[in-house]
Every structure is written in C-alpha cells, then in structure tokens.
Amino acid sequence: MKAILVKQPGGPEQLVLGEYEKPLPKPTELLVHVHATAINRADTLQREGKYPPPEGASSLLGLEIAGEVVEAGLNCTRFKKGDKVFGLLPGGGYAEYAVINELMAMPLPDSVSMEEAAAIPEVFLTAYQALVWLGKLEAGERALVHAGASGVGTAAIQLARAIGAEVLVTASENKLQACLDLGAHKAINYREASFEDEVLAYTNSEGIDVIIDFVAASYFKSNIECLRLDGRMVMLASLGGGKVDEFDLRKILMKRLHIMGSTLRSRSLDYQIKLTQEMSAFTMPLFKDGSIKPVVDSVFDWEDVADAHRHMEENKNIGKIVLKIA
C-alpha cells in the first residue's frame, strides 16, 4: 500500500509518499480503507525522532482515521465490510489502509464528512478526558482553556459549553473571534494582556474551577493564582518549558488544589476503549444535531503532507489540519 514515510528524523522535508506493507487485522480489529487522517503535535515530534510510537504500534505517523471497513476480524461483531467508521490509533493513520480495534471505532454519522470525522478522535477524546474524567467539570463551574483555537482547545470549548460550564480561553488576536463563535464567554489575547489579571477581573476575583493547560512552566504561577478553592488543573503539554523557579508550594495547600498531568497515547487499550465509548455516547447526539462540530482549519492532499506539517509548526491553524488520502 501507499503510505507517508519518514526518510530520516528531521524536518517536514523528510516526509515522502512511498510503499509500506499493508497491515493484517487481528481477530478483534478492523481493516479500514483510510479516506482521511489528521495532523497532531505528536506526529511532528515523532517525525523529528523525539516521540517513538508505543510498543507494538505501527511505526507510521497518524493517530486518527476516517474511512470504510474493508475487512472485519473473526471476533468482530459491531461493524462489517462497507461500514464507515472513524477513531483513534496508536499509529499508522498516514496510509491507504490501517487497522483499528473494533471497540475503538465509532460509526460515522451521516451529517459528518470523512474529513470532518478525521478531525474528531484525538482532540475530543483528549478534551473529554481532561475536562470530565480528570477535571471533573460540572455545570455552573468555570473552565479556562489555554490555546483555545488549537484542535483540543476548540473541542474543549464546545464540550465545556455542552456540560453547562462558563468558558474562558486564551489565544492570539486573530483567533479570538473563532473561540467566541464556538461558545467561549471570554477570549483573552495572551500577547497583549496578563491572562491572570483578565481572568480575575472577569470573575470578580473568584477564579477558575478547571484549567486545561498546554504551556506548563511559563504559565504555572499565573494558573495557580487563577484557580479558586478546590480548583483543578490538567496539564497536557509543556510548550512553555518544564521547570518552575521560586514557587511557593503552600499556595497549592491553602487552596486545596489538584494539579494533574496526562497523555493519551500511552494509556492502556482498555482505558482508551472506555474513554472512546463514554465520549462517543455523550457527543454523538450532539454531532448529529449540530450542537457541537469538528473544527477543520484546512484540508491538504496527503502528497502535500510536508506543507501540512509546516502549517502546524507555524501555529497558523484554528482547529484541525486534515490530510485527504487519495
């Protein structure tokens, strides 16, 4: 089959369309003819040789797919040949064919295109895990979502609104309106103002119940100041560094804060299956009636995968960057 290969660890120019062995489905897996996949930060890191796939996963890039089942494993009962599905993978999405555990696959709603479906799994599962499973966000609470125009950010805004929470976000100036259009109550230009000051002013110094953070070190102190009593922060990346200097840990004690870190790719299959099924049950009716939607920034032909990676690394996207598989 055709697949996107990495010639050697490095920049986007190392990505080439080549030949790779077609996978064979295990008894519990579906073989899917891939119509679309999407770009994730993990893909760019793996391309650079900084984020190896989990043991047993495909060495190909690509953490999510949308496509059509061409073969169902012997023990599969939920889907059959010809069914349209989408879902999360540990790797292998940048290819004509990919295998996915049947319990990780979700049925494609009629109202959602292949390109839109490819933009759902990683960001909505990550956002649901962070907000619901870890952050335990409830109706009437407040959430602060950093990088509100990112893929996970756009998903988190919509999920928090669906839960009934008030949503604040940080983003650059040209992305603020997109966040507001998705339902954010307050959008803060982090380049022009202190988000800590803006959050505390907006909330009358009451603060935030749940923070979803990708920045880590450079935001840590301000995040702690923004959290209210019994607040929760879920850290999903460390784009702003990993070391914090001269921080008074007693603030965490006095506020009874919960500080959590999480990744999804390294989680066990059982964990990912349970998360997928719970997230799907919550969101599928909302996708069908249009209450929430995948946010697609752009669609690239997979022959232009290097340009798609550059687009992400230049931080130009609002929502997901999708690859259309020929």
PALO-873272 format. One line per field, with one value per residue: residue in three letters; x, y, z of N, C-alpha, C in turn; residue number from 0; chain. Coordinates in pm, whole numbers, plus 50000, padded with zeros to 5 digits. Layout:
residu: [Ala|...] $
n.east: [X|...] $
n.north: [Y|...] $
n.up: [Z|...] $
ca.east: [X|...] $
ca.north: [Y|...] $
ca.up: [Z|...] $
c.east: [X|...] $
c.north: [Y|...] $
c.up: [Z|...] $
num: [NUM|...] $
chaine: [A|...] $
//
This chain:
residu: [Met|Lys|Ala|Ile|Leu|Val|Lys|Gln|Pro|Gly|Gly|Pro|Glu|Gln|Leu|Val|Leu|Gly|Glu|Tyr|Glu|Lys|Pro|Leu|Pro|Lys|Pro|Thr|Glu|Leu|Leu|Val|His|Val|His|Ala|Thr|Ala|Ile|Asn|Arg|Ala|Asp|Thr|Leu|Gln|Arg|Glu|Gly|Lys|Tyr|Pro|Pro|Pro|Glu|Gly|Ala|Ser|Ser|Leu|Leu|Gly|Leu|Glu|Ile|Ala|Gly|Glu|Val|Val|Glu|Ala|Gly|Leu|Asn|Cys|Thr|Arg|Phe|Lys|Lys|Gly|Asp|Lys|Val|Phe|Gly|Leu|Leu|Pro|Gly|Gly|Gly|Tyr|Ala|Glu|Tyr|Ala|Val|Ile|Asn|Glu|Leu|Met|Ala|Met|Pro|Leu|Pro|Asp|Ser|Val|Ser|Met|Glu|Glu|Ala|Ala|Ala|Ile|Pro|Glu|Val|Phe|Leu|Thr|Ala|Tyr|Gln|Ala|Leu|Val|Trp|Leu|Gly|Lys|Leu|Glu|Ala|Gly|Glu|Arg|Ala|Leu|Val|His|Ala|Gly|Ala|Ser|Gly|Val|Gly|Thr|Ala|Ala|Ile|Gln|Leu|Ala|Arg|Ala|Ile|Gly|Ala|Glu|Val|Leu|Val|Thr|Ala|Ser|Glu|Asn|Lys|Leu|Gln|Ala|Cys|Leu|Asp|Leu|Gly|Ala|His|Lys|Ala|Ile|Asn|Tyr|Arg|Glu|Ala|Ser|Phe|Glu|Asp|Glu|Val|Leu|Ala|Tyr|Thr|Asn|Ser|Glu|Gly|Ile|Asp|Val|Ile|Ile|Asp|Phe|Val|Ala|Ala|Ser|Tyr|Phe|Lys|Ser|Asn|Ile|Glu|Cys|Leu|Arg|Leu|Asp|Gly|Arg|Met|Val|Met|Leu|Ala|Ser|Leu|Gly|Gly|Gly|Lys|Val|Asp|Glu|Phe|Asp|Leu|Arg|Lys|Ile|Leu|Met|Lys|Arg|Leu|His|Ile|Met|Gly|Ser|Thr|Leu|Arg|Ser|Arg|Ser|Leu|Asp|Tyr|Gln|Ile|Lys|Leu|Thr|Gln|Glu|Met|Ser|Ala|Phe|Thr|Met|Pro|Leu|Phe|Lys|Asp|Gly|Ser|Ile|Lys|Pro|Val|Val|Asp|Ser|Val|Phe|Asp|Trp|Glu|Asp|Val|Ala|Asp|Ala|His|Arg|His|Met|Glu|Glu|Asn|Lys|Asn|Ile|Gly|Lys|Ile|Val|Leu|Lys|Ile|Ala] $
n.east: [50084|50027|50192|50279|50611|50893|51193|51433|51493|51386|51307|50998|51054|51146|50939|50785|50597|50552|50601|50459|50417|50100|49873|49756|49446|49391|49197|49024|49020|48957|49010|49069|48993|49148|49022|49070|49295|49449|49658|49874|50041|50199|50270|50450|50655|50725|50815|51049|51199|51163|50954|50879|50665|50422|50501|50453|50286|50211|50482|50437|50332|50040|49751|49479|49187|48952|48730|48646|48532|48702|48757|48665|48780|48786|48654|48500|48202|48053|48088|48088|48202|48213|48098|48114|48356|48528|48813|49053|49403|49708|49905|49990|49809|49867|49825|49712|49566|49463|49465|49232|49129|48819|48652|48744|48660|48428|48095|48033|47852|47577|47569|47825|48129|48398|48642|48582|48526|48775|48891|48801|48864|49122|49133|48881|48861|49086|49016|48777|48866|49033|48862|48634|48689|48929|48939|48681|48472|48178|47834|47769|48016|48341|48565|48898|49056|49354|49529|49305|49221|49339|49336|49254|49172|48951|48775|48748|48625|48368|48278|48283|48088|47867|47845|47759|47911|48089|48306|48637|48902|49241|49417|49576|49544|49421|49273|49080|48807|48714|48712|48518|48299|48262|48158|48288|48289|48456|48737|49081|49353|49654|49898|49884|49788|49790|49687|49617|49541|49322|49148|49093|48975|48748|48611|48552|48748|48696|48787|48887|48750|48842|49133|49268|49574|49851|50096|50258|50549|50594|50342|50264|50267|50082|49857|49807|49738|49500|49328|49054|48941|48976|49026|49108|49372|49468|49738|49859|50067|50400|50476|50579|50805|50962|51041|50995|51078|51139|50882|50606|50498|50303|50076|49934|49858|49701|49487|49385|49439|49420|49659|49727|49878|49871|49876|49752|49812|49984|49827|49657|49501|49249|49174|49159|48955|48732|48720|48672|48420|48259|48290|48192|47922|47832|47882|47791|47507|47512|47687|47534|47306|47421|47496|47752|48066|48324|48617|48761|49052|49198|49233|49459|49595|49735|49979|50089|50186|50411|50383|50153|50247|50427|50248|50119|50338|50401|50203|49960|49706|49352|49182|49167|49411|49376|49449|49380|49335|49434] $
n.north: [49881|50239|50487|50747|50809|50849|50965|51010|51108|51440|51752|51872|51818|51563|51391|51160|51017|50678|50319|50068|49789|49640|49633|49354|49257|49176|48927|49090|49329|49588|49623|49911|50111|50399|50723|50976|51145|51310|51586|51590|51726|51529|51385|51554|51560|51287|51258|51403|51233|51235|51126|50828|50563|50377|50053|49787|49929|50066|50189|50401|50742|50913|50937|50914|50824|50827|50633|50349|50027|49744|49488|49275|49153|48812|48796|49020|49203|49436|49595|49576|49481|49758|49943|50275|50432|50593|50685|50661|50591|50414|50465|50476|50599|50755|50639|50422|50209|50102|49949|49908|49863|49710|49806|50058|50195|50424|50480|50651|50944|51039|51308|51401|51456|51262|51399|51576|51392|51278|51475|51458|51241|51244|51504|51548|51327|51372|51622|51555|51365|51531|51738|51606|51339|51383|51660|51684|51859|52047|52144|52491|52557|52715|52713|52743|52753|52713|52800|52820|52809|52591|52243|52069|52270|52393|52180|52147|52388|52358|52120|52192|52391|52234|52080|52268|52465|52774|52932|53036|53152|53154|53302|53400|53725|53713|53485|53500|53563|53333|53154|53270|53243|52972|52944|53035|53234|53438|53571|53592|53784|53665|53773|54043|54110|54036|53722|53629|53864|53940|53721|53718|53967|53938|53737|53853|53819|53564|53338|53030|52706|52479|52430|52389|52317|52376|52487|52495|52557|52847|52949|52855|52975|53187|53039|52902|53117|53186|52976|52872|52794|52450|52406|52263|52161|52053|51939|51918|51942|52084|52332|52575|52528|52322|52366|52527|52815|52926|52896|52912|52651|52633|52761|52580|52402|52567|52637|52393|52251|52056|51925|51800|51582|51460|51222|51072|50884|50694|50553|50256|50006|49923|50140|50342|50241|50246|50523|50614|50500|50618|50893|50897|50822|51047|51259|51191|51228|51506|51577|51484|51650|51892|52050|52047|52053|51925|52115|52218|52337|52334|52141|51920|51760|51437|51410|51652|51658|51755|52031|52055|51982|52192|52402|52351|52373|52637|52745|52836|52741|52719|52508|52177|52027|51856|51558|51450|51138|50986] $
n.up: [50000|49966|50160|50395|50458|50678|50588|50730|51070|51124|50964|50803|50535|50526|50494|50285|50014|49990|49964|50174|50392|50381|50651|50851|50984|51326|51512|51664|51534|51287|50939|50770|50491|50444|50426|50520|50739|51021|51136|51415|51706|51813|51588|51455|51641|51648|51388|51408|51556|51828|51968|52004|51876|52075|52218|51995|51826|51499|51302|51141|51098|51233|51411|51400|51213|50938|50755|50545|50628|50520|50583|50845|51154|51281|51529|51543|51588|51583|51359|50998|50667|50452|50624|50750|50941|51218|51421|51698|51687|51779|51604|51249|51076|50850|50583|50315|50412|50735|51062|51326|51660|51710|51913|51952|51736|51592|51473|51168|51156|50941|50890|50902|50736|50583|50608|50816|51019|51062|51205|51461|51663|51824|51941|52064|52234|52397|52508|52639|52824|52978|53074|53183|53293|53439|53519|53618|53558|53614|53557|53574|53674|53616|53340|53225|52925|52779|52475|52304|52036|51928|51817|52033|52202|52067|52074|52350|52431|52322|52444|52715|52717|52645|52873|53045|53157|53223|52997|52957|52750|52626|52355|52044|51889|51629|51650|51840|51788|51662|51874|52039|51871|51885|52132|52360|52653|52728|52573|52570|52471|52489|52428|52454|52702|53056|53128|53375|53519|53361|53386|53665|53693|53530|53666|53904|54096|54187|54054|53884|53816|53670|53484|53163|53041|52823|52829|53056|53236|53202|53243|53486|53751|53723|53652|53893|54054|53933|53986|54185|54524|54584|54317|53992|53783|53466|53299|52975|52801|52754|52639|52709|52855|53116|53380|53687|53863|54199|54338|54556|54724|54914|54834|54683|54881|55054|54891|54837|54597|54293|54092|53786|53543|53208|52941|52638|52439|52550|52720|52842|52630|52721|52881|52685|52525|52698|52743|52481|52426|52621|52566|52305|52344|52479|52300|52040|51981|51985|51782|51570|51573|51533|51748|51853|51679|51463|51417|51136|51013|50772|50469|50338|50051|50076|49951|49988|50244|50380|50364|50518|50772|50812|50826|51069|51246|51221|51363|51256|51238|51305|51483|51340|51121|50830|50646|50326|50197|49899] $
ca.east: [50000|50097|50193|50375|50726|50993|51323|51519|51441|51417|51201|50889|51106|51177|50817|50770|50498|50622|50535|50471|50340|49960|49853|49657|49370|49379|49055|48946|49048|48901|49098|48994|49045|49152|48988|49126|49360|49471|49790|49882|50175|50274|50324|50569|50761|50770|50892|51181|51265|51153|50834|50859|50533|50417|50541|50353|50211|50271|50585|50389|50265|49895|49683|49333|49145|48812|48731|48547|48577|48717|48763|48644|48841|48697|48577|48431|48056|47987|48099|48107|48258|48132|48060|48200|48397|48642|48861|49189|49501|49840|49992|49955|49700|49911|49838|49589|49493|49504|49385|49185|49050|48678|48590|48791|48599|48297|48022|48033|47717|47551|47587|47967|48210|48519|48743|48540|48538|48917|48930|48733|48905|49228|49108|48764|48893|49177|48941|48681|48944|49084|48754|48535|48749|49030|48897|48550|48398|48033|47751|47777|48154|48415|48684|48991|49121|49464|49536|49165|49197|49401|49239|49198|49104|48818|48690|48722|48526|48235|48240|48254|47957|47766|47832|47690|48010|48131|48435|48730|49012|49349|49452|49631|49440|49349|49198|48984|48667|48679|48681|48388|48197|48240|48085|48363|48228|48560|48858|49189|49473|49763|50015|49864|49745|49812|49564|49583|49465|49195|49062|49049|48883|48623|48542|48544|48849|48653|48877|48850|48740|48923|49220|49333|49696|49950|50214|50338|50632|50578|50206|50229|50237|49956|49749|49779|49666|49366|49243|48982|48949|48946|49040|49179|49444|49515|49847|49863|50192|50492|50527|50648|50913|50928|51095|50943|51170|51091|50736|50565|50408|50196|49954|49861|49798|49598|49370|49345|49436|49455|49741|49739|49936|49817|49885|49652|49868|50050|49730|49627|49391|49123|49144|49119|48825|48631|48710|48609|48278|48188|48289|48103|47784|47798|47892|47732|47383|47544|47740|47425|47215|47498|47524|47897|48117|48469|48663|48865|49121|49237|49247|49570|49617|49844|50105|50139|50196|50516|50322|50059|50328|50478|50133|50102|50454|50394|50093|49865|49576|49242|49123|49247|49465|49336|49508|49290|49409|49386] $
ca.north: [50000|50366|50544|50853|50758|50945|50919|51010|51209|51576|51846|51827|51772|51421|51313|51123|50914|50559|50191|50008|49665|49654|49561|49247|49275|49069|48889|49197|49453|49619|49681|50026|50190|50532|50835|51099|51143|51448|51616|51618|51762|51405|51346|51635|51514|51156|51283|51451|51130|51269|51067|50697|50504|50276|49918|49713|50016|50091|50292|50510|50851|50918|50890|50909|50797|50810|50554|50243|49893|49650|49353|49269|49036|48699|48817|49149|49190|49567|49653|49482|49539|49865|50042|50392|50446|50680|50654|50690|50485|50441|50498|50409|50665|50818|50526|50384|50115|50098|49861|49969|49775|49737|49882|50196|50256|50487|50489|50785|50998|51083|51453|51433|51408|51190|51496|51624|51283|51260|51583|51441|51149|51281|51626|51536|51233|51440|51725|51489|51309|51639|51812|51523|51234|51436|51788|51668|51983|52033|52257|52604|52590|52789|52648|52824|52669|52779|52761|52794|52786|52465|52136|52032|52388|52409|52073|52172|52495|52306|52022|52264|52455|52128|52040|52376|52546|52901|52902|53141|53098|53241|53280|53519|53820|53671|53362|53523|53557|53193|53094|53324|53184|52834|52946|53089|53354|53540|53534|53681|53790|53645|53851|54185|54133|53929|53644|53624|53985|53937|53618|53759|54080|53886|53654|53929|53756|53432|53240|52925|52570|52383|52486|52297|52390|52315|52572|52449|52640|52992|52984|52782|53063|53257|52940|52878|53236|53189|52870|52900|52688|52317|52408|52151|52194|51938|51980|51825|51962|52176|52416|52690|52484|52222|52395|52649|52864|53007|52890|52881|52536|52646|52806|52460|52350|52656|52635|52252|52236|51929|51950|51671|51576|51343|51196|50974|50780|50590|50484|50118|49990|49919|50279|50416|50190|50301|50667|50630|50466|50719|51018|50879|50824|51185|51356|51153|51302|51648|51587|51460|51765|52012|52128|52060|52020|51926|52239|52187|52456|52318|52004|51905|51631|51376|51433|51780|51639|51841|52164|52045|51986|52329|52485|52332|52421|52784|52781|52913|52677|52727|52375|52065|52018|51723|51504|51368|51025|50960] $
ca.up: [50000|49974|50294|50418|50528|50725|50536|50847|51163|51085|50933|50715|50406|50538|50470|50144|49983|49946|49978|50307|50399|50422|50777|50858|51107|51424|51527|51727|51462|51155|50838|50719|50380|50501|50338|50576|50870|51066|51189|51558|51753|51831|51458|51426|51732|51603|51266|51449|51633|51970|52030|51941|51898|52181|52179|51920|51735|51368|51302|51059|51165|51217|51531|51383|51076|50899|50633|50522|50665|50407|50639|50990|51215|51309|51652|51537|51575|51579|51225|50888|50545|50395|50725|50761|51081|51249|51555|51743|51668|51838|51491|51124|51005|50725|50491|50244|50497|50875|51147|51450|51744|51681|52022|51941|51618|51610|51346|51109|51136|50804|50880|50918|50624|50620|50653|50948|51115|51094|51295|51589|51770|51919|52018|52150|52342|52489|52580|52728|52934|53063|53138|53254|53375|53530|53575|53683|53536|53630|53516|53664|53706|53514|53285|53147|52825|52707|52334|52274|51894|51887|51800|52163|52255|52005|52126|52492|52442|52292|52546|52839|52699|52648|53013|53114|53226|53165|52936|52922|52671|52579|52215|51981|51848|51509|51677|51949|51742|51637|52005|52081|51784|51930|52258|52473|52711|52738|52499|52616|52388|52585|52388|52483|52840|53152|53139|53518|53552|53288|53446|53798|53674|53475|53765|54031|54184|54233|53996|53788|53873|53595|53380|53069|53009|52735|52830|53171|53325|53194|53287|53607|53864|53695|53661|54034|54104|53874|54039|54309|54623|54530|54172|53929|53660|53389|53210|52863|52728|52823|52531|52768|52943|53216|53512|53751|53967|54312|54354|54693|54719|55013|54766|54645|55005|55106|54803|54820|54451|54229|53975|53717|53410|53139|52797|52598|52353|52629|52805|52804|52535|52795|52919|52565|52482|52788|52715|52350|52431|52701|52491|52191|52392|52516|52191|51910|51955|51965|51646|51475|51563|51506|51868|51851|51546|51446|51356|51037|50967|50633|50419|50245|49989|50152|49881|50040|50389|50435|50381|50630|50894|50826|50865|51213|51319|51217|51452|51177|51229|51401|51471|51292|50986|50784|50524|50244|50138|49762] $
c.east: [50088|50086|50294|50486|50815|51130|51425|51467|51483|51294|51096|50938|51141|51056|50801|50661|50570|50536|50562|50381|50199|49936|49745|49579|49375|49231|48967|48960|48972|49013|49017|49068|49035|49120|49050|49192|49385|49608|49779|50026|50261|50337|50452|50685|50815|50854|51035|51259|51256|51036|50806|50720|50537|50457|50425|50273|50284|50376|50546|50327|50113|49819|49531|49300|48994|48815|48625|48607|48585|48728|48746|48707|48738|48607|48500|48282|47985|47986|48123|48166|48160|48089|48162|48229|48505|48689|49008|49278|49627|49943|49940|49850|49737|49931|49705|49501|49551|49415|49351|49107|48903|48612|48639|48727|48461|48226|48016|47890|47699|47581|47733|48046|48331|48625|48708|48559|48683|48966|48874|48814|49006|49190|48987|48787|48986|49102|48843|48752|48985|48972|48669|48601|48845|48986|48764|48467|48248|47962|47759|47917|48217|48537|48767|49066|49230|49472|49397|49136|49268|49294|49173|49121|48965|48722|48651|48619|48385|48188|48204|48119|47845|47742|47754|47782|48032|48275|48512|48845|49122|49381|49518|49516|49356|49266|49090|48841|48623|48641|48545|48276|48165|48170|48161|48296|48327|48683|48965|49308|49595|49888|50005|49828|49783|49682|49521|49498|49327|49098|49007|48952|48747|48542|48526|48630|48805|48740|48808|48846|48834|49004|49276|49454|49790|50087|50311|50416|50599|50438|50175|50187|50105|49838|49709|49701|49523|49273|49179|49000|48899|48952|49124|49249|49495|49616|49866|49990|50279|50559|50605|50757|50866|50977|51044|51037|51093|50939|50702|50459|50292|50066|49868|49790|49681|49471|49316|49336|49473|49531|49771|49808|49886|49860|49781|49714|49927|49953|49704|49510|49258|49079|49091|48983|48714|48610|48637|48459|48199|48180|48193|47956|47739|47788|47815|47598|47408|47605|47626|47332|47288|47528|47674|47946|48269|48508|48782|48925|49147|49248|49357|49562|49739|49979|50170|50156|50303|50463|50225|50134|50384|50367|50109|50216|50464|50278|49988|49721|49481|49165|49221|49293|49447|49413|49404|49372|49350|49329] $
c.north: [50125|50419|50658|50798|50873|50894|50908|51119|51349|51658|51789|51772|51623|51331|51287|51017|50793|50434|50133|49885|49691|49574|49453|49262|49151|49036|49000|49331|49463|49668|49789|50087|50336|50638|50965|51069|51288|51461|51644|51655|51637|51359|51424|51594|51378|51169|51327|51347|51150|51201|50932|50642|50403|50139|49847|49796|50028|50201|50412|50619|50837|50854|50882|50891|50808|50734|50448|50107|49805|49506|49362|49142|48932|48721|48949|49129|49324|49628|49545|49556|49642|49971|50156|50420|50552|50647|50685|50567|50516|50479|50431|50478|50727|50710|50498|50292|50120|50000|49936|49866|49811|49823|50026|50269|50311|50497|50633|50834|51048|51231|51497|51374|51332|51285|51551|51516|51260|51365|51566|51362|51203|51401|51613|51434|51297|51543|51663|51429|51419|51707|51726|51422|51289|51565|51786|51797|51958|52159|52367|52642|52669|52709|52752|52729|52750|52723|52726|52765|52662|52358|52095|52149|52406|52300|52101|52284|52438|52205|52091|52333|52350|52078|52144|52466|52678|52884|53030|53078|53202|53202|53407|53600|53769|53545|53381|53505|53414|53123|53142|53262|53040|52829|52995|53218|53470|53489|53638|53671|53783|53726|53998|54213|54013|53849|53631|53744|53982|53837|53665|53879|54029|53810|53724|53864|53621|53320|53131|52789|52471|52457|52373|52371|52309|52380|52534|52563|52788|53039|52934|52874|53136|53161|52916|52996|53239|53084|52911|52784|52557|52312|52292|52201|52066|51988|51875|51837|52061|52267|52536|52651|52393|52251|52529|52688|52940|53012|52845|52770|52546|52696|52689|52402|52437|52655|52492|52217|52094|51963|51816|51686|51452|51341|51091|50857|50665|50514|50342|50114|49990|50060|50356|50370|50250|50450|50690|50606|50568|50852|51010|50886|50966|51275|51320|51222|51449|51671|51575|51580|51898|52098|52148|52014|52009|52055|52206|52317|52448|52170|52003|51768|51568|51383|51564|51776|51729|51982|52164|52051|52126|52422|52473|52394|52573|52837|52868|52861|52717|52596|52279|52082|51874|51686|51419|51263|50992|50819] $
c.up: [50000|50117|50297|50506|50574|50681|50647|50940|51122|51056|50840|50582|50408|50511|50320|50130|49926|49963|50118|50310|50451|50550|50765|50989|51197|51441|51584|51653|51330|51065|50767|50600|50422|50396|50388|50709|50909|51130|51339|51593|51771|51700|51427|51516|51690|51477|51299|51529|51783|52041|51964|51969|52012|52128|52109|51822|51602|51380|51216|51145|51150|51331|51517|51236|51062|50767|50631|50555|50541|50455|50790|51043|51258|51431|51653|51512|51557|51439|51122|50767|50488|50494|50728|50908|51095|51390|51575|51726|51749|51732|51366|51040|50872|50618|50423|50329|50638|50950|51275|51529|51728|51788|52029|51824|51653|51476|51297|51091|50993|50784|50884|50802|50675|50676|50791|51054|51157|51193|51436|51692|51870|52004|52109|52262|52444|52573|52678|52849|53032|53141|53230|53347|53479|53598|53647|53675|53544|53582|53621|53706|53591|53471|53211|53055|52756|52565|52283|52129|51842|51869|51930|52222|52198|52051|52270|52512|52426|52397|52677|52831|52706|52790|53092|53193|53153|53118|52906|52845|52655|52435|52163|51919|51731|51531|51782|51903|51715|51767|52056|52000|51825|52066|52378|52522|52716|52666|52527|52521|52481|52551|52429|52628|52927|53165|53284|53557|53487|53349|53580|53790|53626|53579|53900|54139|54239|54177|53916|53858|53804|53489|53295|53013|52921|52748|52942|53237|53321|53236|53427|53721|53844|53699|53806|54093|54052|53934|54171|54406|54562|54378|54121|53803|53596|53287|53102|52779|52805|52720|52584|52865|53054|53357|53562|53864|54075|54321|54496|54690|54817|54950|54722|54767|55051|55022|54782|54670|54408|54101|53909|53583|53340|52993|52765|52522|52433|52720|52753|52706|52608|52837|52798|52513|52568|52762|52584|52358|52513|52627|52374|52233|52426|52394|52065|51883|51925|51829|51544|51462|51543|51627|51889|51715|51548|51375|51266|50986|50816|50598|50314|50178|50056|50081|49928|50191|50451|50458|50499|50763|50917|50876|51016|51290|51318|51300|51381|51189|51341|51387|51405|51147|50940|50657|50453|50173|50001|49750] $
num: [0|1|2|3|4|5|6|7|8|9|10|11|12|13|14|15|16|17|18|19|20|21|22|23|24|25|26|27|28|29|30|31|32|33|34|35|36|37|38|39|40|41|42|43|44|45|46|47|48|49|50|51|52|53|54|55|56|57|58|59|60|61|62|63|64|65|66|67|68|69|70|71|72|73|74|75|76|77|78|79|80|81|82|83|84|85|86|87|88|89|90|91|92|93|94|95|96|97|98|99|100|101|102|103|104|105|106|107|108|109|110|111|112|113|114|115|116|117|118|119|120|121|122|123|124|125|126|127|128|129|130|131|132|133|134|135|136|137|138|139|140|141|142|143|144|145|146|147|148|149|150|151|152|153|154|155|156|157|158|159|160|161|162|163|164|165|166|167|168|169|170|171|172|173|174|175|176|177|178|179|180|181|182|183|184|185|186|187|188|189|190|191|192|193|194|195|196|197|198|199|200|201|202|203|204|205|206|207|208|209|210|211|212|213|214|215|216|217|218|219|220|221|222|223|224|225|226|227|228|229|230|231|232|233|234|235|236|237|238|239|240|241|242|243|244|245|246|247|248|249|250|251|252|253|254|255|256|257|258|259|260|261|262|263|264|265|266|267|268|269|270|271|272|273|274|275|276|277|278|279|280|281|282|283|284|285|286|287|288|289|290|291|292|293|294|295|296|297|298|299|300|301|302|303|304|305|306|307|308|309|310|311|312|313|314|315|316|317|318|319|320|321|322|323|324|325] $
chaine: [A|A|A|A|A|A|A|A|A|A|A|A|A|A|A|A|A|A|A|A|A|A|A|A|A|A|A|A|A|A|A|A|A|A|A|A|A|A|A|A|A|A|A|A|A|A|A|A|A|A|A|A|A|A|A|A|A|A|A|A|A|A|A|A|A|A|A|A|A|A|A|A|A|A|A|A|A|A|A|A|A|A|A|A|A|A|A|A|A|A|A|A|A|A|A|A|A|A|A|A|A|A|A|A|A|A|A|A|A|A|A|A|A|A|A|A|A|A|A|A|A|A|A|A|A|A|A|A|A|A|A|A|A|A|A|A|A|A|A|A|A|A|A|A|A|A|A|A|A|A|A|A|A|A|A|A|A|A|A|A|A|A|A|A|A|A|A|A|A|A|A|A|A|A|A|A|A|A|A|A|A|A|A|A|A|A|A|A|A|A|A|A|A|A|A|A|A|A|A|A|A|A|A|A|A|A|A|A|A|A|A|A|A|A|A|A|A|A|A|A|A|A|A|A|A|A|A|A|A|A|A|A|A|A|A|A|A|A|A|A|A|A|A|A|A|A|A|A|A|A|A|A|A|A|A|A|A|A|A|A|A|A|A|A|A|A|A|A|A|A|A|A|A|A|A|A|A|A|A|A|A|A|A|A|A|A|A|A|A|A|A|A|A|A|A|A|A|A|A|A|A|A|A|A|A|A|A|A|A|A|A|A|A|A|A|A|A|A|A|A|A|A|A|A|A|A] $
//
